[in-house]
Amino acid sequence: TWENLGLENSEHIGMIVVDPRDSDRAFVASQGPLWSGGGDRGLYRTTDGGETWELVLEGANEYTGVTEVHLDPRDPDVLFAATHQRQRNVAALVNSGPGTGIHKSVDGGETWRELTNGLPKEVMGKTGLAVSPQNPDVLYATIELANREGGFWRSADGGESWEKRNDYLSSGTGPHYYQELF
């Protein structure tokens, strides 16, 4: 059986991670409603098994949600999250904006800072993230940019600096629909 534990206005959950030290502690990456602004958007944390939720990473505006969250397997207090600003209606899809970015917390989600060194300066679209299980200092990101550009970035220092490795983007219609790195 299943029980609804809140975040009723999230509409689209991108990812859920559970702290391996305490299964009552989890993070939910909420993209929010597809066809409107607002809703339960951002990164939410529970410390009581879903009884209550706290917004720990808020989007820059009513159209920015969180698509992914990853824990460092060596230290689950180190988290990485991808925000994605998007607005859709029947006539158009705005799939990027200044709210899109990659963020890092080293204190269990209490505080966050955006990672920018070596990442595109232009407005980014949907971003996929992965943390290497063999060497968690190595992170990977696929980043969508305007005009179906973008590509694949790598960081070897826990996200502090990034280097573009190639121009490849998966999916015939673009990664704004779905992408996942392994």
Stockholm file with secondary structure:
# STOCKHOLM 1.0

chainA/1-182         TWENLGLENSEHIGMIVVDPRDSDRAFVASQGPLWSGGGDRGLYRTTDGGETWELVLEGANEYTGVTEVHLDPRDPDVLFAATHQRQRNVAALVNSGPGTGIHKSVDGGETWRELTNGLPKEVMGKTGLAVSPQNPDVLYATIELANREGGFWRSADGGESWEKRNDYLSSGTGPHYYQELF
#=GR chainA/1-182 SS CCCCCSCTTCCCEEEEEECTTCTTCEEEEECCCSSSSCSSCEEEEESSTTSSCEEEECCSSTTEEEEEEEEETTEEEEEEEEEEECEECSSCEECCCTTCEEEEESSTTSSCEEECTTSCSSCCCCEEEEECSSCTTCEEEEEEEGGGEEEEEEESSTTSSCEEEECCCCSSSCTTTCCCCC
#=GC SS_cons         CCCCCSCTTCCCEEEEEECTTCTTCEEEEECCCSSSSCSSCEEEEESSTTSSCEEEECCSSTTEEEEEEEEETTEEEEEEEEEEECEECSSCEECCCTTCEEEEESSTTSSCEEECTTSCSSCCCCEEEEECSSCTTCEEEEEEEGGGEEEEEEESSTTSSCEEEECCCCSSSCTTTCCCCC
//
